[in-house]
Amino acid sequence: MKAQVVTILFASLLVATHQESSVYPGCWTQWFDRDNPSGNGDFENLAIQREQTPGKICDNPLDIEVRTVTGGSMASTGDIFTAADTITGFVCENNKQTQTKMCSDYEVRYLCPVEFCYPKGCWTEWFDRDDPSGTGDWETLTDIIKEKPGKICENPLYLEAQTTSGKSVESTGDVISVASPSSGLVCENKNQKDGSCEDYQVRFYCPDEFCMIKSCWTEWYDRDNPSGTGDWETLEDLYLKHPGEICEYPLEIDVLTTSGGSVASTGDTIAISDTSTGFVCKNADQNGHLCEDYKVRFRCPEEFCESKGCWTEWFDRDNPSGKGDWENLELLLQENPGKICEYPLQIEVQTTSGNSVASTGNVITASDPNTGFICENSKQPAGKRCEDFKVRFFCPEDFCKSVVDPNGGQQNDQFCKYYKVCYSSSGGSYIETLNNPPCP
């Protein structure tokens, strides 16, 4: 009796059992039997089969499986085969068989990528929530959903798993306890010969209704190059250099070399690639060579992409002649009452001459909607001080729509904290500043 094979579809660590199948991502087509051996042989050509059954076979099959129409294996027939691959299909020619024997009658099917099987769906980002330092590596769906709310569908169709260095599960030789889209992946140290699992990462293939969540991609960023310790495209640094351009909680990260090549094509060992930290490739982790130069972008939720609201005017409350340039939100609120919302959604920063923060080369202390912007002279390279910056904030729609109308219109809460409207006997009106007035 043949041992059953747990098929780890590496694009889906999908637990399915069947015989004589290869370990590849995706799903099998139906069985096809377009020819019989009564003529020159059995020609189950892939190109002809595509013409006869349009849309039923993917453009680039990952594997082919062949059997007789009665269910027998190829080996059991003793036939000599001309071709059996994912480019040609299957061919058995009668004139190549021994004695006067004809080919048996065969049928074929093809393994197609998961995107062909479920065209209306999408992959999540990679998740690595655990490492094997304890009892093993527990990349369970339940835990990941709790730790990454909104980033995984509740009922994934497929699971893909690999080591954090990009190797296949099969290549590790680890005994995997659990591997399914509904449970995730579990590798227990106690089940391994050497007493320790590899460190794994997983991702899930979700149905279309989950993927249709509206979102947008940022532009590409390349803030570092590998000439030093490596290529560090971290979110923390990118937030400082590109304030307001990246959402606080990205849904996905996309990474390419600056020339447009995939990460996999470089052969680099990647230290970090996630939506919490960003991307890190360390030269020390490579085998005698430097990391490639990478660029990154992030997918952000709809509320960031299409935030309903408005930008404030530009503010420049400080200059760098003292300790630095302090465009704090707290001070700006005090000095510009009613002109900035208390809880901005985004911040935009540039020099007073209109140049980007990145172009200055300044080391930035803070740049976010909650704090505002801070550049300290003491943190700049020797002999250099901060540029003079200006900031503006993106405020929610309810702030933007609440306008001051002395003749009876709305007045927003922020405005009412600092002003009151007074009316003269002639029917005119004027605005008077108050220290701490109650809102009318």
DRENDO-1510 file (C-alpha; in Angstrom, 1 decimal, always signed):
<recs>
REC; n; res; u; v; w
REC; 1; MET; +0.0; +0.0; +0.0 .
REC; 2; LYS; +1.4; +3.4; -1.0 .
REC; 3; ALA; +1.8; +5.9; +1.7 .
REC; 4; GLN; -0.5; +8.9; +1.5 .
REC; 5; VAL; +1.2; +12.2; +0.8 .
REC; 6; VAL; +0.2; +15.3; +2.7 .
REC; 7; THR; +0.2; +17.8; -0.1 .
REC; 8; ILE; +1.7; +21.0; +1.1 .
REC; 9; LEU; +0.6; +23.4; -1.6 .
REC; 10; PHE; +3.2; +26.0; -1.4 .
REC; 11; ALA; +1.2; +28.5; -2.2 .
REC; 12; SER; -1.1; +26.6; +0.0 .
REC; 13; LEU; -0.1; +24.5; +2.9 .
REC; 14; LEU; -3.4; +22.8; +2.0 .
REC; 15; VAL; -3.9; +19.5; +3.7 .
REC; 16; ALA; -5.2; +17.2; +1.0 .
REC; 17; THR; -4.3; +13.6; +0.5 .
REC; 18; HIS; -3.8; +11.9; -2.9 .
REC; 19; GLN; -1.3; +9.6; -4.5 .
REC; 20; GLU; +1.5; +10.3; -7.0 .
REC; 21; SER; +1.2; +14.1; -6.8 .
REC; 22; SER; +3.9; +16.7; -6.7 .
REC; 23; VAL; +4.2; +19.4; -4.1 .
REC; 24; TYR; +3.1; +22.5; -5.8 .
REC; 25; PRO; +0.6; +25.4; -5.2 .
REC; 26; GLY; -2.9; +25.2; -6.7 .
REC; 27; CYS; -5.6; +22.8; -7.8 .
REC; 28; TRP; -6.0; +20.0; -10.3 .
REC; 29; THR; -8.1; +20.4; -13.4 .
REC; 30; GLN; -10.6; +17.8; -14.4 .
REC; 31; TRP; -9.4; +14.7; -16.3 .
REC; 32; PHE; -9.1; +15.0; -20.1 .
REC; 33; ASP; -9.1; +12.2; -22.7 .
REC; 34; ARG; -9.2; +13.8; -26.1 .
REC; 35; ASP; -7.6; +11.0; -28.1 .
REC; 36; ASN; -7.3; +7.2; -28.2 .
REC; 37; PRO; -4.5; +5.0; -29.5 .
REC; 38; SER; -6.4; +3.5; -32.5 .
REC; 39; GLY; -4.4; +5.7; -34.9 .
REC; 40; ASN; -0.8; +6.6; -34.5 .
REC; 41; GLY; -1.0; +6.5; -30.7 .
REC; 42; ASP; -2.5; +8.5; -27.8 .
REC; 43; PHE; -1.9; +12.3; -28.3 .
REC; 44; GLU; -3.1; +14.2; -25.3 .
REC; 45; ASN; -1.4; +17.4; -26.5 .
REC; 46; LEU; -1.8; +20.4; -24.2 .
REC; 47; ALA; -2.1; +22.9; -27.0 .
REC; 48; ILE; -4.9; +21.0; -28.7 .
REC; 49; GLN; -6.6; +20.3; -25.4 .
REC; 50; ARG; -6.7; +24.1; -24.7 .
REC; 51; GLU; -8.3; +24.7; -28.1 .
REC; 52; GLN; -11.0; +22.1; -27.4 .
REC; 53; THR; -11.7; +23.1; -23.8 .
REC; 54; PRO; -11.1; +26.9; -23.6 .
REC; 55; GLY; -10.7; +28.3; -20.1 .
REC; 56; LYS; -10.4; +24.9; -18.5 .
REC; 57; ILE; -6.6; +24.8; -18.2 .
REC; 58; CYS; -4.2; +27.5; -16.9 .
REC; 59; ASP; -1.6; +29.1; -19.2 .
REC; 60; ASN; +1.3; +27.7; -17.2 .
REC; 61; PRO; +0.5; +24.4; -15.5 .
REC; 62; LEU; +2.7; +23.5; -12.6 .
REC; 63; ASP; +2.4; +19.7; -13.0 .
REC; 64; ILE; +0.8; +17.0; -15.0 .
REC; 65; GLU; -0.7; +13.7; -13.9 .
REC; 66; VAL; -1.3; +10.8; -16.2 .
REC; 67; ARG; -3.2; +7.5; -15.8 .
REC; 68; THR; -5.1; +5.1; -18.0 .
REC; 69; VAL; -8.8; +5.7; -18.5 .
REC; 70; THR; -9.4; +2.7; -16.2 .
REC; 71; GLY; -7.4; +4.3; -13.4 .
REC; 72; GLY; -4.1; +2.4; -13.8 .
REC; 73; SER; -0.7; +4.0; -13.4 .
REC; 74; MET; +1.6; +4.9; -16.2 .
REC; 75; ALA; +4.2; +2.4; -14.9 .
REC; 76; SER; +1.8; -0.5; -14.8 .
REC; 77; THR; +1.3; -0.4; -18.6 .
REC; 78; GLY; +4.9; -0.9; -19.7 .
REC; 79; ASP; +4.4; +1.6; -22.5 .
REC; 80; ILE; +7.2; +3.8; -23.8 .
REC; 81; PHE; +6.3; +7.5; -23.6 .
REC; 82; THR; +7.4; +10.2; -26.0 .
REC; 83; ALA; +6.3; +13.1; -23.8 .
REC; 84; ALA; +4.7; +13.7; -20.4 .
REC; 85; ASP; +5.3; +17.3; -19.3 .
REC; 86; THR; +3.6; +20.6; -18.7 .
REC; 87; ILE; +4.7; +22.1; -22.0 .
REC; 88; THR; +3.8; +19.4; -24.5 .
REC; 89; GLY; +1.2; +17.4; -22.5 .
REC; 90; PHE; +1.2; +13.6; -23.0 .
REC; 91; VAL; +2.2; +11.6; -26.0 .
REC; 92; CYS; +2.4; +7.9; -26.5 .
REC; 93; GLU; +3.3; +6.6; -30.0 .
REC; 94; ASN; +2.3; +3.1; -31.2 .
REC; 95; ASN; +5.4; +2.7; -33.4 .
REC; 96; LYS; +7.7; +3.1; -30.3 .
REC; 97; GLN; +6.1; +0.2; -28.4 .
REC; 98; THR; +7.7; -3.2; -28.3 .
REC; 99; GLN; +6.4; -6.0; -30.6 .
REC; 100; THR; +3.0; -5.2; -32.0 .
REC; 101; LYS; +1.6; -3.7; -28.9 .
REC; 102; MET; -0.4; -0.4; -29.1 .
REC; 103; CYS; -0.4; +2.3; -26.4 .
REC; 104; SER; -3.0; +2.1; -23.7 .
REC; 105; ASP; -5.7; +4.7; -23.6 .
REC; 106; TYR; -4.7; +7.6; -21.3 .
REC; 107; GLU; -6.2; +10.6; -19.6 .
REC; 108; VAL; -4.4; +13.6; -18.2 .
REC; 109; ARG; -5.0; +16.5; -15.8 .
REC; 110; TYR; -3.0; +19.5; -14.8 .
REC; 111; LEU; -2.1; +21.3; -11.6 .
REC; 112; CYS; -2.8; +25.0; -11.9 .
REC; 113; PRO; -1.8; +28.0; -9.6 .
REC; 114; VAL; -4.2; +28.9; -6.9 .
REC; 115; GLU; -4.9; +32.2; -8.7 .
REC; 116; PHE; -6.4; +30.2; -11.6 .
REC; 117; CYS; -8.4; +28.0; -9.2 .
REC; 118; TYR; -9.9; +30.9; -7.3 .
REC; 119; PRO; -9.4; +33.9; -9.6 .
REC; 120; LYS; -11.5; +36.1; -7.3 .
REC; 121; GLY; -9.3; +36.1; -4.3 .
REC; 122; CYS; -6.1; +37.4; -2.9 .
REC; 123; TRP; -3.1; +36.5; -0.7 .
REC; 124; THR; -2.5; +38.2; +2.7 .
REC; 125; GLU; +0.9; +39.4; +3.7 .
REC; 126; TRP; +3.3; +37.0; +5.4 .
REC; 127; PHE; +2.9; +36.5; +9.1 .
REC; 128; ASP; +5.6; +35.3; +11.6 .
REC; 129; ARG; +4.0; +35.6; +15.0 .
REC; 130; ASP; +6.1; +32.9; +16.8 .
REC; 131; ASP; +9.5; +31.3; +16.8 .
REC; 132; PRO; +10.6; +27.8; +17.9 .
REC; 133; SER; +12.4; +29.0; +21.0 .
REC; 134; GLY; +9.7; +27.6; +23.2 .
REC; 135; THR; +7.7; +24.4; +22.5 .
REC; 136; GLY; +7.8; +25.0; +18.7 .
REC; 137; ASP; +6.5; +27.4; +16.1 .
REC; 138; TRP; +2.8; +28.1; +16.4 .
REC; 139; GLU; +1.5; +30.1; +13.5 .
REC; 140; THR; -2.1; +29.5; +14.3 .
REC; 141; LEU; -4.9; +31.3; +12.4 .
REC; 142; THR; -6.8; +32.1; +15.7 .
REC; 143; ASP; -3.8; +33.8; +17.2 .
REC; 144; ILE; -2.9; +35.7; +14.0 .
REC; 145; ILE; -6.5; +37.0; +13.6 .
REC; 146; LYS; -6.3; +38.3; +17.2 .
REC; 147; GLU; -2.9; +39.9; +16.7 .
REC; 148; LYS; -3.6; +41.3; +13.2 .
REC; 149; PRO; -7.3; +42.2; +13.2 .
REC; 150; GLY; -8.7; +42.9; +9.8 .
REC; 151; LYS; -5.7; +41.5; +7.9 .
REC; 152; ILE; -6.9; +37.9; +7.5 .
REC; 153; CYS; -10.3; +36.6; +6.5 .
REC; 154; GLU; -12.1; +34.3; +8.9 .
REC; 155; ASN; -12.3; +31.4; +6.4 .
REC; 156; PRO; -9.2; +31.2; +4.2 .
REC; 157; LEU; -9.2; +29.0; +1.2 .
REC; 158; TYR; -5.5; +28.2; +1.2 .
REC; 159; LEU; -2.5; +28.4; +3.4 .
REC; 160; GLU; +1.1; +28.9; +2.2 .
REC; 161; ALA; +4.1; +28.3; +4.5 .
REC; 162; GLN; +7.8; +28.6; +4.2 .
REC; 163; THR; +10.7; +29.3; +6.5 .
REC; 164; THR; +11.5; +33.0; +7.3 .
REC; 165; SER; +14.5; +32.7; +5.1 .
REC; 166; GLY; +12.3; +31.6; +2.2 .
REC; 167; LYS; +12.9; +27.8; +2.1 .
REC; 168; SER; +10.1; +25.3; +1.5 .
REC; 169; VAL; +8.6; +23.3; +4.4 .
REC; 170; GLU; +9.5; +20.1; +2.6 .
REC; 171; SER; +13.2; +21.0; +2.5 .
REC; 172; THR; +13.5; +21.3; +6.3 .
REC; 173; GLY; +12.6; +17.7; +7.0 .
REC; 174; ASP; +10.5; +19.0; +9.9 .
REC; 175; VAL; +7.5; +16.9; +11.1 .
REC; 176; ILE; +4.5; +19.3; +10.9 .
REC; 177; SER; +1.7; +18.7; +13.4 .
REC; 178; VAL; -0.9; +20.9; +11.9 .
REC; 179; ALA; -1.1; +22.5; +8.4 .
REC; 180; SER; -4.5; +23.8; +7.1 .
REC; 181; PRO; -6.2; +27.0; +6.1 .
REC; 182; SER; -8.6; +26.7; +9.0 .
REC; 183; SER; -6.0; +26.1; +11.7 .
REC; 184; GLY; -2.7; +27.6; +10.4 .
REC; 185; LEU; +0.6; +25.9; +11.0 .
REC; 186; VAL; +2.0; +24.1; +14.0 .
REC; 187; CYS; +5.5; +22.6; +14.3 .
REC; 188; GLU; +6.4; +21.1; +17.7 .
REC; 189; ASN; +10.0; +20.8; +18.8 .
REC; 190; LYS; +9.3; +17.5; +20.6 .
REC; 191; ASN; +8.5; +15.8; +17.2 .
REC; 192; GLN; +11.8; +16.8; +15.6 .
REC; 193; LYS; +14.9; +14.6; +15.4 .
REC; 194; ASP; +17.2; +17.5; +16.4 .
REC; 195; GLY; +14.7; +18.8; +18.9 .
REC; 196; SER; +13.9; +22.1; +17.2 .
REC; 197; CYS; +11.6; +23.3; +14.4 .
REC; 198; GLU; +12.7; +25.8; +11.8 .
REC; 199; ASP; +11.2; +29.3; +12.1 .
REC; 200; TYR; +8.2; +29.6; +9.8 .
REC; 201; GLN; +6.0; +32.3; +8.2 .
REC; 202; VAL; +2.6; +31.8; +6.7 .
REC; 203; ARG; +0.1; +33.6; +4.5 .
REC; 204; PHE; -3.5; +32.9; +3.6 .
REC; 205; TYR; -5.5; +33.0; +0.4 .
REC; 206; CYS; -8.8; +34.8; +1.0 .
REC; 207; PRO; -12.1; +34.9; -1.0 .
REC; 208; ASP; -13.0; +37.9; -3.2 .
REC; 209; GLU; -15.4; +39.5; -0.7 .
REC; 210; PHE; -12.5; +40.0; +1.7 .
REC; 211; CYS; -10.1; +41.2; -1.0 .
REC; 212; MET; -12.6; +43.8; -2.2 .
REC; 213; ILE; -12.0; +46.0; +0.8 .
REC; 214; LYS; -11.1; +49.3; -0.7 .
REC; 215; SER; -7.5; +50.3; -0.3 .
REC; 216; CYS; -4.7; +52.1; -2.1 .
REC; 217; TRP; -0.9; +51.8; -2.5 .
REC; 218; THR; +1.5; +54.5; -1.5 .
REC; 219; GLU; +4.3; +55.5; -3.9 .
REC; 220; TRP; +7.6; +53.6; -3.9 .
REC; 221; TYR; +10.2; +54.6; -1.3 .
REC; 222; ASP; +13.9; +54.0; -1.4 .
REC; 223; ARG; +15.4; +55.7; +1.6 .
REC; 224; ASP; +18.5; +53.6; +2.1 .
REC; 225; ASN; +21.1; +51.7; +0.1 .
REC; 226; PRO; +23.2; +48.6; +1.1 .
REC; 227; SER; +26.5; +50.5; +1.2 .
REC; 228; GLY; +26.6; +50.4; +5.0 .
REC; 229; THR; +25.2; +47.6; +7.1 .
REC; 230; GLY; +22.5; +46.7; +4.6 .
REC; 231; ASP; +19.2; +48.2; +3.2 .
REC; 232; TRP; +16.9; +49.5; +6.0 .
REC; 233; GLU; +13.6; +50.6; +4.6 .
REC; 234; THR; +11.9; +50.8; +8.0 .
REC; 235; LEU; +8.5; +52.3; +8.6 .
REC; 236; GLU; +9.9; +54.3; +11.5 .
REC; 237; ASP; +12.4; +56.1; +9.3 .
REC; 238; LEU; +10.0; +56.4; +6.3 .
REC; 239; TYR; +7.4; +58.1; +8.6 .
REC; 240; LEU; +10.0; +60.7; +9.5 .
REC; 241; LYS; +11.2; +61.3; +6.0 .
REC; 242; HIS; +7.7; +61.2; +4.4 .
REC; 243; PRO; +5.3; +62.5; +7.0 .
REC; 244; GLY; +1.6; +62.0; +6.1 .
REC; 245; GLU; +2.3; +59.8; +3.1 .
REC; 246; ILE; +2.0; +56.4; +4.7 .
REC; 247; CYS; -0.8; +55.1; +6.9 .
REC; 248; GLU; -0.2; +54.2; +10.5 .
REC; 249; TYR; -1.3; +50.6; +10.1 .
REC; 250; PRO; -0.5; +49.4; +6.6 .
REC; 251; LEU; -2.4; +46.3; +5.3 .
REC; 252; GLU; +0.4; +45.0; +3.1 .
REC; 253; ILE; +4.0; +45.7; +2.1 .
REC; 254; ASP; +5.4; +45.3; -1.4 .
REC; 255; VAL; +9.1; +45.1; -2.0 .
REC; 256; LEU; +11.2; +45.1; -5.3 .
REC; 257; THR; +14.8; +45.9; -6.1 .
REC; 258; THR; +15.2; +49.4; -7.4 .
REC; 259; SER; +15.6; +47.9; -10.9 .
REC; 260; GLY; +12.2; +46.2; -10.6 .
REC; 261; GLY; +13.4; +42.7; -9.8 .
REC; 262; SER; +11.6; +40.4; -7.2 .
REC; 263; VAL; +13.1; +39.8; -3.8 .
REC; 264; ALA; +13.2; +36.0; -4.6 .
REC; 265; SER; +15.3; +36.6; -7.7 .
REC; 266; THR; +18.1; +38.2; -5.7 .
REC; 267; GLY; +18.8; +35.2; -3.5 .
REC; 268; ASP; +19.3; +37.6; -0.5 .
REC; 269; THR; +18.4; +36.4; +3.0 .
REC; 270; ILE; +15.9; +38.9; +4.3 .
REC; 271; ALA; +15.8; +39.8; +8.0 .
REC; 272; ILE; +12.4; +41.5; +8.1 .
REC; 273; SER; +9.6; +42.2; +5.7 .
REC; 274; ASP; +6.3; +43.1; +7.3 .
REC; 275; THR; +3.8; +45.8; +7.9 .
REC; 276; SER; +4.9; +46.5; +11.4 .
REC; 277; THR; +8.6; +47.2; +10.9 .
REC; 278; GLY; +9.0; +47.5; +7.1 .
REC; 279; PHE; +11.9; +45.9; +5.3 .
REC; 280; VAL; +15.4; +45.1; +6.4 .
REC; 281; CYS; +18.2; +43.3; +4.5 .
REC; 282; LYS; +21.5; +42.9; +6.5 .
REC; 283; ASN; +24.8; +42.6; +4.6 .
REC; 284; ALA; +26.0; +40.4; +7.5 .
REC; 285; ASP; +23.3; +37.7; +6.6 .
REC; 286; GLN; +24.4; +37.4; +3.0 .
REC; 287; ASN; +26.9; +34.8; +1.8 .
REC; 288; GLY; +29.9; +37.0; +0.9 .
REC; 289; HIS; +28.0; +39.7; -1.0 .
REC; 290; LEU; +26.0; +42.9; -0.2 .
REC; 291; CYS; +22.2; +43.1; -0.2 .
REC; 292; GLU; +20.6; +44.4; -3.3 .
REC; 293; ASP; +19.2; +47.9; -3.2 .
REC; 294; TYR; +15.4; +47.7; -2.5 .
REC; 295; LYS; +12.4; +49.9; -2.7 .
REC; 296; VAL; +9.1; +49.5; -0.8 .
REC; 297; ARG; +5.5; +50.6; -0.9 .
REC; 298; PHE; +2.5; +50.0; +1.4 .
REC; 299; ARG; -1.1; +49.3; +0.9 .
REC; 300; CYS; -3.3; +51.5; +3.1 .
REC; 301; PRO; -7.0; +51.2; +4.1 .
REC; 302; GLU; -9.7; +53.2; +2.4 .
REC; 303; GLU; -10.1; +55.7; +5.3 .
REC; 304; PHE; -6.5; +56.8; +4.7 .
REC; 305; CYS; -6.8; +56.8; +0.9 .
REC; 306; GLU; -10.1; +58.7; +0.6 .
REC; 307; SER; -10.2; +60.5; +4.0 .
REC; 308; LYS; -13.1; +62.9; +3.9 .
REC; 309; GLY; -11.8; +66.1; +5.3 .
REC; 310; CYS; -9.6; +69.1; +4.6 .
REC; 311; TRP; -6.1; +70.4; +4.9 .
REC; 312; THR; -5.4; +73.4; +7.1 .
REC; 313; GLU; -3.3; +76.3; +6.0 .
REC; 314; TRP; +0.5; +76.0; +6.4 .
REC; 315; PHE; +2.0; +76.9; +9.8 .
REC; 316; ASP; +5.5; +78.0; +10.6 .
REC; 317; ARG; +5.6; +78.9; +14.3 .
REC; 318; ASP; +9.3; +78.4; +14.9 .
REC; 319; ASN; +12.7; +78.6; +13.2 .
REC; 320; PRO; +15.9; +76.7; +13.9 .
REC; 321; SER; +17.9; +79.5; +15.4 .
REC; 322; GLY; +17.5; +78.1; +18.9 .
REC; 323; LYS; +17.5; +74.4; +19.7 .
REC; 324; GLY; +15.8; +73.5; +16.5 .
REC; 325; ASP; +12.5; +73.8; +14.7 .
REC; 326; TRP; +9.5; +72.9; +16.9 .
REC; 327; GLU; +6.2; +72.8; +15.0 .
REC; 328; ASN; +4.4; +71.0; +17.9 .
REC; 329; LEU; +0.7; +70.4; +17.5 .
REC; 330; GLU; +0.1; +71.4; +21.1 .
REC; 331; LEU; +1.7; +74.8; +20.7 .
REC; 332; LEU; +0.1; +75.3; +17.2 .
REC; 333; LEU; -3.3; +74.7; +18.7 .
REC; 334; GLN; -2.7; +77.3; +21.4 .
REC; 335; GLU; -1.3; +79.9; +19.0 .
REC; 336; ASN; -3.9; +79.3; +16.2 .
REC; 337; PRO; -7.2; +78.6; +18.0 .
REC; 338; GLY; -9.9; +77.2; +15.8 .
REC; 339; LYS; -7.6; +76.7; +12.8 .
REC; 340; ILE; -6.5; +73.1; +13.5 .
REC; 341; CYS; -8.6; +70.1; +14.7 .
REC; 342; GLU; -7.6; +68.5; +17.9 .
REC; 343; TYR; -7.1; +65.1; +16.3 .
REC; 344; PRO; -5.6; +65.5; +12.8 .
REC; 345; LEU; -5.6; +62.4; +10.5 .
REC; 346; GLN; -2.4; +63.3; +8.7 .
REC; 347; ILE; +0.5; +65.8; +8.7 .
REC; 348; GLU; +2.4; +67.2; +5.8 .
REC; 349; VAL; +5.8; +68.9; +6.2 .
REC; 350; GLN; +8.1; +70.7; +3.9 .
REC; 351; THR; +10.7; +73.5; +4.2 .
REC; 352; THR; +9.5; +77.0; +4.1 .
REC; 353; SER; +11.0; +77.2; +0.6 .
REC; 354; GLY; +8.9; +74.2; -0.5 .
REC; 355; ASN; +11.4; +71.4; -0.5 .
REC; 356; SER; +10.7; +67.9; +0.9 .
REC; 357; VAL; +12.0; +66.8; +4.3 .
REC; 358; ALA; +13.9; +64.0; +2.7 .
REC; 359; SER; +15.9; +66.4; +0.5 .
REC; 360; THR; +17.3; +68.2; +3.5 .
REC; 361; GLY; +19.2; +65.3; +5.0 .
REC; 362; ASN; +18.0; +66.4; +8.5 .
REC; 363; VAL; +17.6; +63.9; +11.3 .
REC; 364; ILE; +14.0; +64.2; +12.4 .
REC; 365; THR; +12.9; +63.7; +16.0 .
REC; 366; ALA; +9.1; +63.6; +15.5 .
REC; 367; SER; +6.8; +63.8; +12.6 .
REC; 368; ASP; +3.2; +62.5; +13.2 .
REC; 369; PRO; -0.3; +63.9; +13.4 .
REC; 370; ASN; -0.4; +63.5; +17.2 .
REC; 371; THR; +2.9; +65.3; +18.0 .
REC; 372; GLY; +3.4; +67.5; +15.1 .
REC; 373; PHE; +7.0; +68.1; +13.8 .
REC; 374; ILE; +10.3; +68.4; +15.7 .
REC; 375; CYS; +13.8; +68.8; +14.3 .
REC; 376; GLU; +16.6; +69.3; +16.9 .
REC; 377; ASN; +19.8; +70.9; +16.0 .
REC; 378; SER; +21.7; +68.7; +18.5 .
REC; 379; LYS; +20.9; +65.6; +16.5 .
REC; 380; GLN; +22.2; +66.9; +13.2 .
REC; 381; PRO; +25.7; +66.1; +11.8 .
REC; 382; ALA; +28.5; +68.3; +13.0 .
REC; 383; GLY; +28.4; +71.8; +11.6 .
REC; 384; LYS; +24.8; +71.5; +10.4 .
REC; 385; ARG; +21.5; +72.6; +11.9 .
REC; 386; CYS; +17.8; +72.0; +11.0 .
REC; 387; GLU; +16.2; +73.6; +8.0 .
REC; 388; ASP; +13.2; +75.9; +8.6 .
REC; 389; PHE; +10.1; +73.9; +8.2 .
REC; 390; LYS; +6.3; +74.5; +7.9 .
REC; 391; VAL; +3.5; +72.0; +8.5 .
REC; 392; ARG; -0.2; +71.5; +7.8 .
REC; 393; PHE; -2.7; +69.0; +9.0 .
REC; 394; PHE; -5.5; +67.0; +7.5 .
REC; 395; CYS; -8.6; +67.2; +9.6 .
REC; 396; PRO; -11.9; +65.2; +9.7 .
REC; 397; GLU; -14.9; +66.2; +7.7 .
REC; 398; ASP; -16.9; +67.3; +10.7 .
REC; 399; PHE; -14.2; +69.9; +11.5 .
REC; 400; CYS; -14.1; +71.2; +7.9 .
REC; 401; LYS; -17.9; +71.5; +7.7 .
REC; 402; SER; -18.3; +73.4; +10.9 .
REC; 403; VAL; -17.7; +77.0; +9.8 .
REC; 404; VAL; -18.1; +80.3; +11.6 .
REC; 405; ASP; -21.2; +82.2; +10.6 .
REC; 406; PRO; -21.8; +85.2; +12.9 .
REC; 407; ASN; -25.4; +85.5; +11.5 .
REC; 408; GLY; -26.5; +82.1; +12.9 .
REC; 409; GLY; -24.5; +79.4; +11.2 .
REC; 410; GLN; -22.6; +76.6; +12.8 .
REC; 411; GLN; -19.6; +77.1; +15.0 .
REC; 412; ASN; -17.4; +74.1; +15.6 .
REC; 413; ASP; -16.3; +73.0; +19.1 .
REC; 414; GLN; -12.7; +74.0; +18.4 .
REC; 415; PHE; -13.7; +77.5; +17.5 .
REC; 416; CYS; -15.9; +77.9; +20.5 .
REC; 417; LYS; -13.1; +77.1; +22.9 .
REC; 418; TYR; -11.4; +80.3; +21.9 .
REC; 419; TYR; -13.9; +82.7; +20.4 .
REC; 420; LYS; -17.4; +84.2; +20.9 .
REC; 421; VAL; -19.4; +86.1; +18.3 .
REC; 422; CYS; -20.7; +89.6; +19.4 .
REC; 423; TYR; -23.3; +91.6; +17.6 .
REC; 424; SER; -23.6; +95.4; +17.4 .
REC; 425; SER; -26.8; +97.4; +17.5 .
REC; 426; SER; -26.2; +98.3; +13.8 .
REC; 427; GLY; -26.5; +94.6; +12.8 .
REC; 428; GLY; -22.8; +94.1; +12.3 .
REC; 429; SER; -20.8; +91.5; +14.1 .
REC; 430; TYR; -17.3; +90.9; +15.3 .
REC; 431; ILE; -15.4; +88.1; +16.8 .
REC; 432; GLU; -13.9; +88.4; +20.3 .
REC; 433; THR; -11.1; +86.1; +21.6 .
REC; 434; LEU; -11.8; +84.4; +24.9 .
REC; 435; ASN; -9.5; +82.6; +27.2 .
REC; 436; ASN; -11.6; +79.6; +28.2 .
REC; 437; PRO; -15.2; +80.2; +27.1 .
REC; 438; PRO; -17.9; +77.6; +27.2 .
REC; 439; CYS; -19.2; +76.4; +23.9 .
REC; 440; PRO; -22.6; +78.1; +23.1 .
</recs>
